[in-house]
Structure formats: C-alpha cells, structure tokens
Amino acid sequence: MSELLLLGDSHGRYLEDYFPSTVSVDFRPGETIEGITRYMQYVSTQCEIIVMHVGTNNLTHRDGSERDSVDRVLEKVRAMADELRRCFPWAKLFYSSVLPRMATKSFANMRWYNDRARYINRQISLILTDYEIQFIDNTRDFLRGKYNTVDEMFAVDGLHLSRRGKHMLANNIWNATIN
C-alpha cells in the first residue's frame, strides 16, 4: 500500500522513478488546478499523505500568454483546498509550489512568468495555512537569485523538468513529507 499520493500535472511524468515504491504518482498532462480539483472526487486512496503539484497551466497558455488572473488562481486554490479537506479528511496534505520557467526561443516572458509564479506561491502559502495544508517551496532549487533559472533543472522546452530537475522535485517532496 502506498503511503504517499502525488496528484499533479505533467511535472509528475516519470516522477515515480525517483520515489520508493510506497509513493503513487497520478499525473495529468495539461491539467489545471480546477481540473485536478474535479478529479479528486474520483480518487480512491487511503494514503496518509497527499501532495498536490499543479498550477503551472493556470498561469500561462502554451504560447506564454496569461491564462488566469492572480485573483482567479487564488480563488481556484481555495476551492482545491476545500475539496482536499472534504475528500481526504484523514490525510496530511501538502501543496508543492508552482515551478519557475526557463527562457527559450519560444518563451521569452520568463521574467514576467517567474515574478508571477513567485507572487502566487507566496499568496498560496498564506492561504493554505488556513486549511492546515503545508506548502513546499521549490523555488530556491530551480532559481539562482531572482531571475536566473538553474537551466540544468529544465528540459529543452524550458517548462518541463530534466532528470536532474525531477530528482530535485522528488527529493524536496520526500524531505518535506516523510523526513
């Protein structure tokens, strides 16, 4: 039986390779906060620990244009927190921060996106304290200073994680939840 369930977007792809067998990873490529929130009602688990890693797809469309306003993202986080508490009242709950993005030829808005992600993460961490959901801040491992991404953590598309990035994310989640 799994002791930890990780629900998330495409950042979860192959993440199970970096965890022990007691961790289940359920990832949904392209999914948003509201999509994962709807999906929760169908998740059957007795895991003691549940981690959400979702939010990137709420910040921008594939072309880098804004998707949801900051207020809208935070509203969706509150709804997700309510649903988490309703669906998994026994579990210890965690939210893994929205990761920064690396600049690429097709995505030049890296500074704008990373500023926005940093601000939203701060707001999310404050909101989640009301729900007794712990916030896992991954930012410092994926950024050097305020704007420089740790490029080796990202795949060539600048959004998804490299093997090293997946290892770091899994390590951060494991250390925050189990250790």
C-alpha positions in Angstrom: 0.0 0.0 0.0 1.2 3.5 -0.8 1.9 5.9 2.0 2.1 9.0 -0.2 0.0 10.0 -3.2 1.2 12.8 -5.5 -1.5 14.3 -7.8 -0.4 16.8 -10.4 0.1 18.0 -13.9 2.8 16.9 -16.5 5.6 17.7 -14.0 4.6 14.3 -12.5 5.6 12.4 -15.6 8.3 9.8 -14.7 8.5 11.2 -11.1 7.6 7.8 -9.7 11.1 6.7 -10.8 12.6 9.0 -8.1 10.5 7.7 -5.2 10.3 4.5 -3.3 7.5 2.1 -4.2 5.4 3.4 -1.3 4.7 6.5 -3.4 2.0 6.7 -6.1 2.2 9.4 -8.7 -1.0 10.3 -10.6 -0.2 12.9 -13.2 -2.5 14.5 -15.7 -0.6 16.4 -18.5 -2.0 19.9 -19.2 -4.2 19.8 -16.1 -5.1 22.9 -14.2 -6.0 23.5 -10.5 -9.7 23.2 -11.3 -9.2 20.1 -13.3 -7.3 18.3 -10.5 -9.9 19.6 -8.0 -12.7 18.0 -10.1 -10.7 14.8 -10.4 -10.2 14.4 -6.7 -13.7 13.1 -6.1 -12.8 10.0 -8.2 -9.5 9.3 -6.4 -9.8 6.3 -4.1 -6.9 6.2 -1.7 -6.2 5.6 2.0 -2.7 7.3 1.7 -1.7 9.1 4.8 0.0 11.8 2.8 -1.3 13.6 -0.3 0.7 16.1 -2.2 -0.7 18.4 -4.9 1.7 19.7 -7.6 -0.4 21.8 -10.0 -0.7 25.4 -11.1 1.7 25.9 -13.9 -1.0 25.5 -16.5 -3.2 28.2 -14.8 -0.5 30.8 -15.2 0.0 30.7 -19.0 -1.2 29.2 -22.2 1.3 27.3 -24.3 2.3 30.5 -26.1 3.1 32.2 -22.9 0.1 34.5 -22.7 -1.7 34.9 -19.5 -4.4 32.3 -18.7 -5.9 33.1 -15.3 -5.6 36.3 -13.3 -3.8 36.1 -10.0 -7.1 36.6 -8.1 -8.7 33.8 -10.2 -5.8 31.4 -9.5 -6.1 32.1 -5.8 -9.8 31.5 -5.9 -9.2 28.1 -7.5 -6.6 27.3 -4.9 -9.2 27.9 -2.1 -11.7 25.7 -3.9 -9.0 23.0 -4.2 -8.1 23.3 -0.5 -11.8 22.9 0.4 -12.1 19.8 -1.8 -8.9 18.3 -0.4 -10.2 18.6 3.1 -13.6 17.2 2.1 -12.2 14.2 0.1 -9.2 13.3 2.4 -10.1 14.4 5.9 -7.7 11.9 7.4 -4.6 12.8 5.3 -1.7 15.1 6.0 -1.9 17.5 3.0 0.8 19.3 1.1 1.0 21.6 -1.9 4.2 21.7 -3.9 4.9 25.2 -5.3 4.4 26.3 -8.9 7.9 26.0 -10.5 9.7 28.7 -12.4 10.3 28.5 -16.2 13.4 28.8 -18.2 13.6 31.2 -21.1 13.6 29.6 -24.6 13.2 31.0 -28.1 9.5 30.2 -28.0 9.1 31.6 -24.4 10.7 34.9 -23.8 8.4 36.0 -21.0 10.4 34.2 -18.4 10.9 37.2 -16.1 7.2 38.0 -16.1 6.2 34.4 -15.6 8.7 33.8 -12.7 7.7 37.1 -11.0 4.1 36.0 -11.2 4.8 32.4 -10.0 6.8 33.8 -7.1 4.0 36.2 -6.1 1.3 33.5 -6.5 3.4 31.0 -4.4 3.6 33.5 -1.6 -0.1 34.0 -1.6 -0.8 30.3 -1.9 1.4 29.6 1.1 -0.6 32.1 3.2 -4.0 30.8 2.0 -3.1 27.2 2.8 -2.2 27.9 6.4 -6.0 28.4 7.0 -6.6 24.9 5.7 -3.7 23.3 7.6 -2.1 22.3 4.3 1.7 22.5 4.3 3.4 24.4 1.5 6.6 23.0 -0.2 8.6 25.8 -1.7 10.8 24.5 -4.5 11.8 27.9 -5.8 15.4 28.2 -4.5 16.4 24.9 -6.1 15.2 26.0 -9.5 16.3 29.7 -9.5 19.6 31.4 -8.9 18.8 34.7 -7.4 15.7 36.5 -8.5 15.6 35.7 -12.3 18.2 33.2 -13.3 16.9 29.7 -13.7 19.1 26.7 -12.9 18.9 25.6 -16.5 20.1 22.1 -15.9 16.9 21.5 -14.0 14.8 22.0 -17.1 14.2 20.2 -20.3 14.9 22.0 -23.6 11.3 23.3 -23.7 12.0 25.4 -20.5 8.8 24.3 -18.9 9.2 20.6 -18.1 11.9 19.2 -15.9 15.1 17.4 -16.8 16.1 14.2 -15.0 18.0 16.3 -12.6 15.0 18.6 -12.0 12.7 15.6 -11.4 15.2 14.2 -9.0 15.3 17.6 -7.1 11.5 17.9 -7.1 11.1 14.4 -5.8 13.7 15.0 -3.2 12.0 18.2 -2.0 8.7 16.5 -1.7 10.1 13.4 0.1 12.1 15.6 2.5 9.1 17.8 3.3 6.6 15.0 3.7 8.4 11.9 5.1 11.6 13.2 6.8 
